[in-house]
């Protein structure tokens, strides 16, 4: 009887001791990130000011690399043919827990840190998706974990992934193809948002392609009959796409950017070019739409009596959620509590909303409950989706902008460069780091996360939207 009681007491005390140990580690991690507040804020602001677009993030990548090296992480640069792709690693052996960082900006969104539209650099780029915060928070979490490994409190490896060109070419695709993620057991991810929650929602899959039309130029007035107008084909093509919108499922999105439709009004152009993007819930769902829109390009070329060429740029999978990991992230968010804002920050947010004609709701820093995973997501797309088809991904959203303002706009740029963005960034670093501690310390949790991943993947064999060849780092705008 005494032996049985001793066993029972032992079985109760071990989890308690483990829980106390984990809580101590989390407090140490939070303290570490708090001590780095000034450094992380400065780092994110330097990336915000650099505002570099896809594959041209030289300063931004170097800022992150320098800070990682200064904190003892081992750097590997120039991965998968991309000068700004890198990893920063510390530790040895299993488990290998990865954490993703992005740092590219969007063209044409330059903005100062004021609550009204005000270009910092005329025609310049800006962080309209908050990636200056994204890479910084993830690296901050990785460094805090590194310190715990260094002290012997955690066993295994932490690996930060510096991933370029998320907004345009999806740099992670080439990194995956080159095996950069192959040794990772579980990967962490987050994204700036106007709310804070453990993200257990899928994203949309998409495919990007370029259509070029080539004809014959001529004088637009003197002998237009000698022309075969490439811009006619382009206009016919966009008309076809717009008519097709009525006949696709509600989950489908189609957008395009006319990149070249001629240079001067009195020359019938012999060349035109359009960048087209198609999205749907899954890669399988968008494939028939992609096939049809490519056929329509041929039809437009026939009608205009010109030649055409369709070139795949790249495409990405939907994001596979992981509810097991999401539930752990949720507990850590609830422990941290809501993000608190000053009256000055609330006033700033309200003025941004007013200047966008949006409801004046201020900032939503509350921790949302863990939501049910939706079958038909809205929203955007991310090349993290492709990572999630190769390794389990635990994802988070953190408030870095006022509620309801347009994303990919000056409003997010302004917020990402001041204290509203900084607070969300630090909150994300803490939640990511705390969740990584749970994953490092709990083998059963890692197994359950991987089990859900295996069940969601099923018998699907990963097949990227990516042609052979190097990434287009020398592209022309």
Helices and strands as residue ranges (DSSP letters): H 2-35, H 37-50, H 58-70, E 74-77, G 79-81, E 86-91, E 96-102, H 131-150, E 157-163, H 172-177, E 186-193, E 197-199, E 205-214, E 218-219, G 224-226, H 230-244, G 245-247, E 253-260, E 267-268, E 271-280, H 283-304, E 307-316, H 323-336, H 343-355, H 384-388, E 392-399, H 410-416, H 419-441, H 443-457
